[in-house]
């Protein structure tokens, strides 16, 4: 069973979103996003379990999850697998798969940049 973070702070009353959530709960183990300040921190903290990120367009989401939803191009380690606004659903929901090879490469580059900056 894949494990997934789902960034849905409230369960919307709409039938479409409710049915999507029920389908996801059957297929995935959900990991709460609480107590995280960035998408990278969240992924690092749950690296052994986390395979996907699911977010919607709810303004109540933490800033880092809203940013994933609205600015997905900034996160080249997240691969869009499903955009439910482009399907028959009226709700807006996106599902991303985490590319850990890309994620780890970016983290190594950032660590190298920080080390070089500190040595100057």
C-alpha positions as CSV (number, residue, x, y, z in Angstrom):
1,X,0.0,0.0,0.0
2,X,1.4,3.4,-1.0
3,X,1.4,6.1,1.7
4,X,0.4,9.6,0.9
5,X,0.0,13.0,2.5
6,X,-3.3,14.6,1.8
7,X,-3.5,18.4,2.2
8,X,-7.2,18.8,2.8
9,X,-7.9,20.7,6.0
10,X,-11.6,20.4,5.8
11,X,-13.9,17.8,4.2
12,X,-15.9,19.7,1.6
13,X,-19.6,19.0,1.5
14,X,-19.5,18.5,-2.3
15,X,-20.2,14.9,-3.4
16,X,-17.3,15.0,-5.9
17,X,-14.6,15.8,-3.3
18,X,-16.1,13.3,-0.8
19,X,-16.1,10.5,-3.3
20,X,-12.5,11.3,-4.3
21,X,-11.4,11.3,-0.6
22,X,-13.1,7.9,0.0
23,X,-11.4,6.4,-3.0
24,X,-8.0,7.8,-1.8
25,X,-8.5,6.4,1.7
26,X,-9.1,2.9,0.3
27,X,-5.9,3.0,-1.7
28,X,-3.5,5.0,0.5
29,X,-2.5,5.4,4.1
30,X,-2.9,9.1,4.9
31,X,-0.1,11.0,6.7
32,X,-1.0,14.3,8.4
33,X,0.9,17.4,7.4
34,X,0.7,19.0,10.8
35,X,3.7,20.7,12.4
36,X,5.6,21.2,9.1
37,X,6.8,24.6,7.8
38,X,7.8,23.6,4.2
39,X,7.2,20.9,1.7
40,X,10.8,19.9,1.8
41,X,10.7,19.5,5.6
42,X,7.5,17.5,5.4
43,X,9.0,15.1,2.8
44,X,12.3,14.7,4.7
45,X,10.4,14.0,7.9
46,X,8.2,11.3,6.2
47,X,10.7,10.0,3.6
48,X,10.4,6.4,4.6
49,X,6.6,6.4,4.2
50,X,5.6,9.1,1.8
51,X,5.0,8.5,-1.9
52,X,2.5,11.1,-2.9
53,X,1.2,14.6,-2.0
54,X,-2.4,15.5,-2.6
55,X,-3.6,19.1,-2.2
56,X,-6.7,21.1,-3.1
57,X,-7.3,24.8,-3.6
58,X,-8.6,25.4,-0.1
59,X,-7.3,28.7,1.3
60,X,-7.1,27.1,4.8
61,X,-4.2,24.9,3.8
62,X,-0.8,25.8,5.2
63,X,1.1,28.2,3.0
64,X,3.6,25.5,1.8
65,X,0.8,23.2,0.6
66,X,-1.1,26.1,-1.1
67,X,2.2,26.9,-2.8
68,X,2.4,23.4,-4.2
69,X,-1.1,23.6,-5.5
70,X,-0.8,27.1,-7.2
71,X,2.9,27.0,-8.1
72,X,3.7,23.4,-8.9
73,X,6.4,24.3,-11.5
74,X,8.6,25.5,-8.6
75,X,8.8,21.9,-7.3
76,X,10.4,19.8,-10.0
77,X,10.7,16.9,-7.6
78,X,6.8,16.6,-7.6
79,X,5.3,14.9,-10.7
80,X,1.7,15.8,-11.4
81,X,-0.2,12.5,-11.7
82,X,-3.8,13.7,-11.6
83,X,-5.4,17.1,-11.9
84,X,-9.0,16.6,-11.0
85,X,-10.1,20.0,-12.1
86,X,-9.3,18.9,-15.7
87,X,-11.5,15.8,-15.3
88,X,-15.3,15.4,-14.8
89,X,-15.1,16.6,-11.2
90,X,-16.1,20.1,-10.2
91,X,-13.7,20.1,-7.2
92,X,-10.1,21.2,-7.7
93,X,-7.6,18.6,-6.4
94,X,-4.1,17.6,-7.5
95,X,-2.1,14.5,-6.8
96,X,1.7,14.5,-7.1
97,X,4.2,11.6,-6.9
98,X,7.5,12.5,-5.2
99,X,10.6,11.9,-7.3
100,X,13.0,11.1,-4.6
101,X,16.0,11.0,-6.9
102,X,15.3,14.6,-8.0
103,X,14.5,15.6,-4.4
104,X,17.7,14.2,-3.0
105,X,19.8,15.8,-5.8
106,X,18.3,19.2,-5.1
107,X,19.0,18.8,-1.4
108,X,22.6,17.9,-2.0
109,X,23.1,20.9,-4.3
110,X,21.5,23.2,-1.6
111,X,23.8,21.7,1.1
112,X,26.8,22.3,-1.1
113,X,25.8,25.9,-1.7
114,X,25.4,26.5,2.0
115,X,28.7,24.9,2.8
116,X,30.5,27.1,0.1
117,X,28.8,30.2,1.5
118,X,29.8,29.5,5.0
119,X,33.5,28.9,4.0
120,X,33.8,32.3,2.3
